[in-house]
Amino acid sequence: MTRILAAGDLFIRSAHLRRSLERALADHPVEIREIEFPWPDAPFGRVAEVDEASGTEEQLIEALRGATAIATQLAPLTDRVLAESPDLRLIAVSRGGPTNVNLDAARARGVLVANVPGRNGVSTAEMTIGLSLALLRRIPLSHNTLLAHEWRGGFYRFDEVGGEIAGATIGLLGAGAVGAHVARVFAAMGADVVVFDPYLPEGVLDGIVRRADTIDEVFRASDLVSVHARLTPETTHLVNAERLALMRPGSRLVNAARGGLVDYDAVADAVERGQLAGAAFDVYPEEPVDFGHRIFALAAAGHDIVLTPHIAGASRETTDRAADGVAEEIRRYLSGEPLLHPLGGLPQGATR
């Protein structure tokens, strides 16, 4: 009897993991144990040497006793946890970037690690499209006037109306699981989509997007730029003051990828001087956010800034894909088949 730990949280519940594991492992004699961590009600954070983890090492060590594999999103798989879990052979992480796993410690102990890249690709892409439409059509701003019992006919003034996707040039920084979906939808809506992504294979998205040779070309050409890169030391502040200055006055910026990709101080400056007509963000340099940042003051003052609390990847379908993905990796391991996405899946620097 193989023991599997379903280590859930309040988004991907342990019950979701159990159901997917039971379906995938119907032909295998397994015992499934459950533990559940408090994220998102309690913020994730650093646990020992790993990041974006929920729960404690002590809780996980106890739950992993005798377990061959773990299915999880945020369990802290630290060097200490791995050292005290000698039966563990496979870590299946239901996310794109397994920052909660000490990969070096796992490799050193012969523990395989698999992830689920692209699990929230559709959800994040749809949120990006929603943020773009909300920004272009000034939906949150006009919504708030009605809540304030104001009927502002001035929204129909030429200098007050927004724009359309159709006919606009939309620039995408990255065309991985999220960016490629965004590109297809915007192209179907009639946009001219220009993409910078050095990792995009030849032939992919041909006839749908124009490829830019440089990042700066995207900023110069676009009415709206949307960010879809992975955060690495090389991509930190990919969007900065110099590149924002290349955009046409009245252009817009959307970021539902990672907060560190954008210099938010530079965005605030660009909004204040009118270089940017507005911006929409689902991610921030610090999370939970610093509400003292100028972005929030500008939004409160009536600028076209749309803000959501890092929920782009949060859909029930994401939960299903994540749970099914880790269950399939565990099935493959127990069946002696190659893993689909071993050791983190995407190469360093690749787009999400």
C-alpha positions in Angstrom: 0.0 0.0 0.0 1.6 3.3 -1.2 1.0 6.3 1.0 0.2 9.6 -0.7 -0.1 13.0 1.1 -2.7 15.4 -0.3 -1.4 18.7 1.2 -4.0 21.3 0.3 -4.9 24.8 1.2 -8.1 26.9 1.1 -7.8 27.4 -2.7 -6.8 23.9 -3.8 -8.4 22.0 -1.0 -7.1 18.6 0.2 -10.5 17.2 -0.9 -9.9 18.4 -4.5 -6.5 16.7 -4.4 -8.0 13.5 -3.0 -10.7 13.3 -5.7 -8.2 13.7 -8.5 -5.8 11.2 -6.9 -8.6 8.7 -6.4 -9.6 8.9 -10.1 -6.0 8.8 -11.4 -4.9 6.0 -9.1 -7.9 3.8 -9.3 -5.7 0.9 -10.4 -3.1 1.4 -7.7 -3.4 0.3 -4.0 -2.9 3.6 -2.2 -3.6 5.2 1.1 -4.3 9.0 0.8 -3.8 11.2 3.8 -4.9 14.8 4.0 -3.5 18.0 5.5 -4.7 21.5 4.8 -2.8 24.8 5.2 -4.4 28.2 5.9 -3.5 30.2 2.7 -5.1 32.5 1.5 -6.7 33.4 4.8 -3.1 33.6 6.2 -0.5 35.0 3.7 2.1 32.6 2.4 5.7 33.5 2.9 9.2 32.3 3.5 9.6 29.1 5.5 13.3 28.4 6.3 15.0 28.6 2.9 11.9 28.3 0.6 9.5 31.0 -0.6 5.7 31.3 -1.1 4.9 28.5 1.4 2.1 27.9 3.8 2.2 25.8 7.0 5.1 24.8 9.1 7.9 22.3 8.7 6.8 20.5 11.9 3.2 20.0 10.5 4.5 18.7 7.2 7.1 16.4 8.7 4.5 14.7 10.8 2.0 14.4 7.9 4.7 13.0 5.5 5.6 10.0 7.8 5.7 6.9 5.5 4.6 8.9 2.4 6.0 8.0 -1.0 4.6 11.1 -2.7 3.0 14.4 -1.9 0.5 16.4 -4.0 0.6 20.1 -3.0 0.6 23.7 -4.0 2.3 25.5 -1.1 3.6 22.9 1.4 7.2 24.0 2.6 9.4 21.3 1.1 12.6 22.4 2.8 15.9 20.7 3.3 14.9 19.8 6.9 11.5 18.4 5.7 13.2 16.3 3.1 15.9 15.1 5.5 13.2 13.9 7.9 11.0 12.3 5.2 13.2 9.4 4.0 10.4 7.5 2.3 9.5 10.5 0.0 10.3 9.8 -3.6 8.1 12.3 -5.5 7.0 15.9 -5.0 4.1 17.0 -7.3 3.6 20.7 -7.1 0.4 22.1 -8.5 1.9 25.4 -9.8 4.2 26.7 -12.5 7.1 27.9 -10.3 7.8 25.5 -7.4 9.4 28.2 -5.2 8.2 26.3 -2.1 10.5 23.4 -2.9 14.2 23.2 -2.2 15.1 21.7 -5.6 18.8 21.2 -4.8 17.9 19.3 -1.6 15.4 17.2 -3.5 18.0 16.3 -6.2 20.6 15.5 -3.6 18.3 13.0 -2.0 17.0 11.5 -5.3 13.5 12.9 -4.8 11.8 13.7 -8.1 9.9 17.0 -8.5 7.2 17.7 -11.0 5.0 20.8 -11.5 1.9 21.9 -13.5 3.0 24.7 -15.8 0.2 26.6 -17.4 -2.4 25.5 -14.9 -3.8 29.0 -14.6 -3.0 30.1 -18.1 -6.6 30.5 -19.3 -7.7 32.1 -16.0 -4.8 34.7 -16.0 -5.3 35.4 -19.7 -9.0 36.1 -19.2 -8.3 38.3 -16.3 -5.7 40.2 -18.4 -8.4 40.7 -21.1 -10.9 41.8 -18.4 -8.4 44.3 -16.9 -7.6 45.7 -20.4 -11.3 46.2 -21.2 -12.0 47.7 -17.8 -9.2 50.1 -18.4 -10.0 51.0 -21.9 -13.7 51.5 -21.3 -13.3 53.1 -17.9 -15.6 50.6 -16.3 -14.5 50.9 -12.6 -14.5 54.7 -12.7 -18.0 54.9 -14.2 -19.2 52.2 -11.8 -18.0 54.2 -8.8 -19.8 57.3 -9.9 -23.1 55.5 -9.8 -22.3 54.1 -6.4 -21.8 57.8 -5.4 -25.3 58.6 -6.7 -23.8 60.6 -9.6 -25.1 60.4 -13.2 -22.2 61.8 -15.2 -23.2 62.4 -18.8 -19.8 63.7 -19.3 -18.5 60.2 -19.8 -19.8 60.7 -23.4 -17.6 63.8 -24.0 -15.0 63.1 -26.6 -12.2 63.9 -24.2 -13.7 61.5 -21.6 -14.5 58.4 -23.7 -12.3 55.3 -23.8 -11.0 53.3 -26.7 -11.6 49.9 -28.3 -9.5 46.8 -28.7 -10.5 46.5 -32.4 -8.0 48.5 -34.4 -5.6 49.1 -31.5 -2.0 47.8 -31.4 -1.6 45.6 -28.4 1.9 44.7 -27.3 2.7 41.6 -25.3 5.9 41.0 -23.4 5.9 37.2 -23.5 3.7 34.6 -25.3 3.8 31.6 -23.1 0.7 29.8 -21.7 -0.9 33.2 -20.7 0.4 35.5 -23.4 -0.4 33.2 -26.3 -4.1 32.9 -25.1 -4.3 36.7 -24.7 -2.8 37.1 -28.2 -5.4 34.9 -29.9 -8.3 36.6 -28.2 -7.1 40.1 -28.9 -6.4 39.2 -32.5 -9.9 37.7 -32.8 -11.2 41.0 -31.5 -9.5 42.9 -34.3 -6.3 44.1 -32.6 -2.9 44.2 -34.2 -0.9 42.1 -31.7 2.9 42.6 -31.5 4.9 40.2 -29.3 8.4 40.2 -28.0 9.4 36.7 -26.7 12.8 35.2 -27.5 11.5 31.8 -26.4 8.6 31.6 -28.8 9.2 28.7 -31.2 9.2 29.5 -34.9 5.8 29.0 -36.5 3.9 29.4 -33.2 1.2 32.2 -33.5 2.1 32.8 -37.1 -0.7 34.7 -38.8 -1.9 35.9 -35.4 0.9 38.2 -34.1 3.8 40.2 -35.4 7.1 39.4 -33.8 9.2 42.3 -32.5 12.9 42.1 -32.6 13.4 44.1 -29.4 11.4 45.0 -26.3 11.7 48.7 -27.1 9.9 48.1 -30.4 6.9 46.8 -28.5 6.7 50.0 -26.4 7.1 52.3 -29.4 4.3 50.5 -31.4 1.7 49.8 -28.8 -1.5 51.5 -27.6 -1.5 49.1 -24.7 1.3 46.9 -23.4 0.5 43.7 -21.3 3.3 41.9 -19.4 3.6 38.1 -19.5 7.2 37.3 -18.6 8.6 35.2 -15.8 10.3 37.2 -13.0 14.1 36.6 -13.1 17.0 38.8 -12.2 17.2 39.7 -15.9 13.5 40.6 -16.2 13.2 42.7 -12.9 11.8 46.1 -13.9 11.5 45.0 -17.5 9.0 47.9 -17.6 10.9 51.0 -16.5 10.9 54.7 -16.9 13.0 54.6 -20.1 10.7 52.2 -21.8 7.5 53.9 -20.6 8.9 57.1 -22.2 8.9 55.3 -25.6 5.1 54.9 -25.5 2.8 57.3 -27.2 1.1 59.7 -24.8 -2.3 58.3 -23.8 -1.2 54.7 -24.0 -1.9 52.1 -21.3 -0.2 49.3 -19.3 -1.5 46.0 -17.8 0.4 43.6 -15.5 -1.2 40.4 -14.2 2.1 38.5 -14.2 4.6 39.5 -11.4 4.9 42.8 -9.6 8.7 42.8 -9.8 8.5 43.0 -13.6 7.3 46.7 -13.4 8.8 49.7 -11.8 5.6 51.0 -10.1 7.2 54.4 -9.2 8.0 54.9 -12.9 4.3 54.1 -13.7 3.1 56.6 -11.2 5.3 59.2 -12.7 4.1 58.4 -16.2 0.4 58.6 -15.1 1.0 61.9 -13.3 2.6 63.6 -16.4 0.0 62.1 -18.8 2.4 59.8 -20.6 0.2 56.9 -19.6 -3.6 57.4 -19.8 -4.0 54.6 -17.2 -2.7 51.2 -15.9 -4.3 48.0 -14.6 -2.5 45.8 -12.0 -3.3 42.5 -10.4 0.2 42.1 -8.9 2.5 44.3 -6.9 6.1 44.6 -5.8 5.1 43.8 -2.2 2.3 41.5 -1.3 0.3 42.2 0.9 0.6 45.6 -0.7 2.0 48.9 0.6 -1.2 51.0 0.5 0.9 54.1 0.9 2.3 53.7 -2.6 1.4 56.5 -5.0 -0.5 54.1 -7.3 -3.3 53.9 -4.7 -3.4 57.6 -4.2 -3.7 58.2 -7.9 -6.5 55.6 -8.2 -8.3 57.3 -5.3 -7.9 60.7 -7.0 -9.8 59.5 -10.1 -7.0 58.5 -12.4 -7.7 55.5 -14.7 -6.0 52.9 -12.6 -7.6 49.5 -12.1 -6.4 47.4 -9.2 -7.2 43.8 -8.1 -5.6 41.7 -5.3 -3.6 39.1 -7.2 -6.6 37.0 -8.2 -5.9 36.5 -12.0 -5.1 32.8 -11.5 -8.0 32.2 -9.2 -10.7 30.2 -10.9 -12.4 26.9 -10.1 -11.1 25.6 -13.4 -7.6 26.4 -12.3 -8.2 24.3 -9.2 -9.3 21.3 -11.3 -6.4 21.6 -13.7 -3.9 21.8 -10.8 -5.3 18.9 -8.9 -5.6 16.7 -12.0 -2.0 17.7 -13.0 -0.3 16.5 -9.8 -2.5 13.4 -9.7 -1.3 12.5 -13.3 2.3 13.0 -12.3 1.9 10.7 -9.3 0.1 8.1 -11.5 3.0 8.2 -14.0 5.5 7.7 -11.3 3.7 4.7 -9.8 3.2 3.2 -13.3 6.9 3.6 -14.2 6.2 6.2 -16.9 8.2 9.4 -17.5 7.0 12.5 -15.7 5.4 15.1 -17.9 7.0 18.1 -16.2 10.0 17.1 -14.1 12.1 19.5 -12.0 10.1 22.8 -12.6 9.1 22.4 -16.3 9.9 25.8 -17.8 13.5 26.9 -18.3 14.8 29.9 -16.5 13.7 33.1 -18.2 10.9 31.5 -20.2 7.5 33.2 -20.3 4.6 32.0 -18.1 
